[in-house]
Amino acid sequence: KTNDLILPQDKNNDLVFRWDGKSFALNVDYDYWNQEYSVSHFITRIKKEYAVETIVGESQKFGFKPIQMEQNSDGSKIISLQRFKF
């Protein structure tokens, strides 16, 4: 069983994130990179989405629920969380 994350792409140029037991690694052949964004931009977007998911996930452990997410024109996000005390 593998813990690799595979994002299928055209022409068998799949994006593969390899799990080493501690973290994922993306190995890229720049000659075959055929995506809408540069590799650097792609990684930046992944980091931003990971941050959002981490904030929401960790806040839910303390009883908060996301009620709204907004994306600003500069790419930043606003996450509105709410918690009720009973």
Order of alpha helices (4+ residues) and beta strands (2+ residues): beta-beta-beta-alpha-beta-beta
